[in-house]
Amino acid sequence: MAGNSQRRGATRKTGSKKGATVGTGGKGRRALEGRGPTPKAEDRPYHVAAKRKAAAERLDAAKGRGRGAAPATERGGAGSARAASATPTGRPTGGRPTGGRPAGGRGPKAATGGAEIVAGRNSVVEALRAGVPCAGVWVGHRIDADERVREILKIASDRGLPLLEVTKPELDRLTDGLVHQGVAIQVPPYPYSDLDALLSRASRAGQPALLVALDGVTDPRNLGAVLRSAGAFGAHGVVVPERRAAGVTASAWKVSAGAAARVPVARVTNLVRALGELRQAGCFIVGLDAGGTIEVADLQLAVDPVVLVVGSEGKGLGRLVRETCDVVASIPIGSAVESLNAGVAAGISLYEVARLRRQA
């Protein structure tokens, strides 16, 4: 045979030719059909949208069962967070939670219905110490626990609060970018009262009504201080306007030291109109201002139903509010101080009213 035909691999054996096999069994046809339309993000188990949807569904289920911690054996859907519990080392662990993020969980700016997110270890532990109502506690996954975190976990466990372990990206989203240090809570909307409820409270106690109305006070810490003084000196409620005024937020709860749970707050659309209604109900309207015609200590009207109207530190009483007052009283102060803030002024005035009533 010509050539080097004896060389190994120089010739092919019969039947070793490569090429298309006979028939594909429909493999090519199935490949052309594809896998159908792409499912929605929330229907893909490992997508973040699906995890958020599952968390929301668990929250709805938890609300239906009422408040309280979930059993350690309860299981959730895909992407669910773990219920945190305190171990000897303070590290969260345990089974699945009763629910995901509470409603309005994107932080104070996106919270709906008056709900508020409190983030940060100091803020959260102080709020829980003060008895601020809480709809849920979030703890970061694998958080580096310190004394504050361990106290947060203990308080949440003692109060039976929903305790949820979430990842850092989820906690970032829930807090809307706030510095959370791995912990956050949600404060539910405050249940405001109305004027009739405040007057009825005084009537049931058999005492002349004593109310505090705030005009233009925008700092919730001042509102908290007023609530604390109102609770200490027997006031029957506080009145605040809806617009351009502080509401009962987590900051007000903390400063009030629990008084916000005992002293009702009425929110009115128009403060001037509300003061007119209180006057028709038999209350004397007493404004507090540095230019008052009488000192609070000499206010003989204190033994009758009284509404003390406190203005903002900078502007004082508004013109229409001042015109609505029956009398404007002042608190004498030294020349070194220009004015008192709303919380201090309300506290001093409430003390004087309580003193005059005891002497009557």
N, C-alpha and C positions, 0 to 999 in steps of 0.2 A: 504494500500500500504506500502510495506516494505521500511524502511529508511525514511529519512526526505524529502520526495517528495513534501511536502507542502511548503518547504522553497522557498522563492521568488528567482527566477532565477535558480532553480535546474533543471528544465526541459525546453526544447526548444519548441517553438511553430512551428507548421507546416509552411513550406515556409520561415523560417528565416535562413536556412543554407547558409553560405557564399561559394562562389566559382566563377568560370569563368562564365561570361555571355554568352549567346548564340549569337555568331557572334560579330565581331569587326567593321564591316562597313569599312574595309580596313585600319583601323588605324595602325595596326601592319605593314602592307605592306608599307604604306607611311613613317613610321618611319625608315624602313630599307633602303628606297631610299635615305635618307639624303637630304641635301640642295644644292648639287652640288659643283663645285670647289670654293675655296675661292677667292673672287675678289681681284684684285691688290690693293695695299695700296692707290694709287692715285684715285681709284674708290670708296673708302669708305668715305662717306661725312665727318665723324668726325676725320679721320686720318690726321696727320700733313702733309703727302705727298699730300693729296687731297687739303688741304688749300694752299700749295705752288703752286700746279698746277693751282688752281683758281686764285691766285694772279698773276701768270705769264700771264694767259689768259687776265686778266683785263688790265695788262700793255700793251700787244700787241694791245688791243682795244684802249687804251688811246693814244698810239703812232699814230694810224691811224687817230685819231681825231685831233692830234696836241697838242701842249702844252697848259696848262691852267688848272684852277681848275675845278672840276666837280660840277654839280648842287647838291644841298643838298638833292634832292629827288632821285638821281640816286642810284640804288641798284645793288649790286654785288652778286656773288655766295656764296656757303658755305665757311665759314672760312675767309671771306673777312675782311680787317681792316676797321676802320672808318676814314672818312676824318676829320682832326682836324681843328678847327677854334677857334679863341681867344674869350673867354667869359670875362665878367668883372673880374672874378677871375683868368683868365689866364689858365683855365683847358680846354684841348682839348675836343671838342664835335662835333656833326653834323652827317651827313648822311654817305653814303658809298663813297669810293674813286673812282677815275677814273681808278686806276690800283694798282697792288701790287708792289713788289720790282722791281726796274729797273734792267736792265741787268748787270751782273757782280756784284751782290749785296753781295758777300761774303767778301768784304773788299778789301784793296789795293793789297793784295797778289793774290787774285783770280779775281780781276777786269780785264775784257778783253777789248781789243781795246784802252788801255790808260785811261780807266775810273778809278776813284779813290774815295774811301769812306773817308770822313772827319767826325770824331766822337768826342764827347765831347762838352759841352756847350760853353766854351770859344772859342775853335777852330771854331765851327760852326758859332757863332755870329760874330766873326771877319771876317770869310770868306764872309759871307753875307754882312757885312758892306762894305767890299772892292769891292763888285760887282762881286765876283767870279761866273762864270756861274754855274747853278745848274739844275740838271735833276730831282730832287725829294728831299723832306724833310720828314724824318721819325721822329715821336714823339712817345715815349713810352706810353702805355695805363695807364691811371690814374697817369700821371707824376706829381710830386710835383713841380709846376711851380714857378719860381722866375723871377726876372727882365730879365735875359738873355733869358729864355724860352719865356716870353711874347714878347720880342723884335724879337726873331726868328720867332714867329708866325705872328707878324705884318709885318715883311719884306717879308715873304713868301706870305702873303695875298696881299700886295701891288704889288709884282712882278708877281702875278698869278702863283706861283709855285705849282706843285702837292704836297699836304700836306696829309700825311698818318699817321694814328695811328695804331701802331702794339704792340703786346705783348712783354714782356721782352725777352723770349726765341727766338722769331723771330728776335728781334733787336740784340741779342747776335750773332745769326748766320749770319745776314747781315753784321755785323762789324767784323766778323772773330775773336771775342774774345777781341776786343779793349775796353778800358774803355770809354763807350759812354755817361754815365750819362743821358740816356734816349733820346738823340737826335743824329741824324746823317744826312748827306747830301751826294749826289753823284755828283761829278764833271765830266762832260762829257769829252771825249777825245779832246785835243787841235788840231785845224786845222792848221797844219804846212804849210808854203809856200815853194817856191823854189827860187833859186838864181835869175832866170829871173824876178820873181815877185818883188824882192827887187830892182833890177836895174830899172825896169819899174816904180816903185813908185818914185824913184829919178828923172827919166826922166820926168814924168808927173808934178812934182813939179818945174821943170826947175832949179834944183840945182845939183851941183856935188855930186855924191854918197858918203854917209858916213855910213859905216857898222861897226859892231863890231863882231868879231869872237872869240869864247871861245875854248881854248885848254885844255882839262883835268879838267874843272871845274865841280865838281860832286855835289856841294851843291846847291839845287834849290833856296835857299834864296839868294845866290850870283847871280844866273841868274835873280831872281826877281829884285835885286838891279840894275843890268845892264840894264834891261828893263826900270826901272824907270828913270835912267840917260839918256838912249837913247831917251825916250820920252821928257825929259826936254830940251835936247840940239839938237834936230832936226835930230837924226840919222834915217836912212830909214829902218833899220832892223838889226837883230841879227842872226848870223850863229852858229849852234852847231852841233857837230858830233852825230851820232846815238849811238855809243858805248862808254862806260866809260865816260859819260857826263850827266849832269842834263838835264831833260826835263821840259816842262812847266806843273808843277803839281799845286795842291792847294796851297802849300807853296810858290811857285814862284808867283802865282796870288796875294796872300795876300801882299807879300813884294813889288810887283810892283805897288801897290795902283791903280790898274786899267789900268796901262800902257800896260799890256799884251794884252788888247783889242785894243790898238791903234798901237803898234809896232809889225810888223810881225816877226815871227821867222822861219828861214829855217833850216831844218834838213838834213844833208848831210851824205852820206855813208863814204866818205874819206875827211878829212879836208884839207890835203895837195893838193889833186886833186882839191877840190873846190877853194882853194886860187889860184891855177894855172888858173882856168877858170876865176876868177875875174880879174886876171892880164891881161889875154887876152882881157877882156872886157874894159880895160883901167884904172883899179884901181891900185893904189900904195899900196903895202902890208907893213904895219908898225907894227913891233912887239914891245911889251912893256916888258922891262926887266931891272933889276937893273944895269946890265953891258952894257947898250946901249951906242952907240957912240955919241948920241946927246940927248939933253933934249927935252921933248915934247913941252915946251914953245917956242923953237926955230925951230920947225918943219915947214919949208917953204912949204913942200908938202901938208900942210893942206888945201890949197885953191883948190887942185885938188881932183878928186875922190880917196877916201882913205878907206882902211879897217884896223881898229885897231885890232890887235890880242892880246888877253889877256890870259896869262897862269895861271895855278893853283898857289895857294899861296905857296905850299911847293916845287914843282918841277919846276915851271916856264914853259917856252916854251919847247916843245919837240924838239929834234935835227932836225928832218926833217922839222918841221914847221919853226924853226929858219932859216934854210937854204933857205926856200922858201921866206922869207921876203926880201923886197928891202932895208929896213933900220930897225935897232933896236934902239928904243928910250927909255929913262929912265925918271923916276920921282925922282928928288932929295929929299931925306928924311934924317932925323937926324940919328945919330948913335945909339940912344936908341931904334929905331924900326928896326927890321931886314927886314921886307917886308910888303907890303900892300895886302889886300885881293883883289879878282878879282873885286868885286863891287866898292870898293873905287878907285882902279886904273883906271877902266873904266870911272868912273864919273869925275875924275880929267882930264883925257886925252880928254874926250869929251868936257869938258868946255874949255880947251886950244884950241882945234880945232875950236870950235864955236867962240872963241875970235879972233883967227887969221883970220877967214873968215870975221868977221865983220870989221876988220881993213883993209882988202884987197881992 
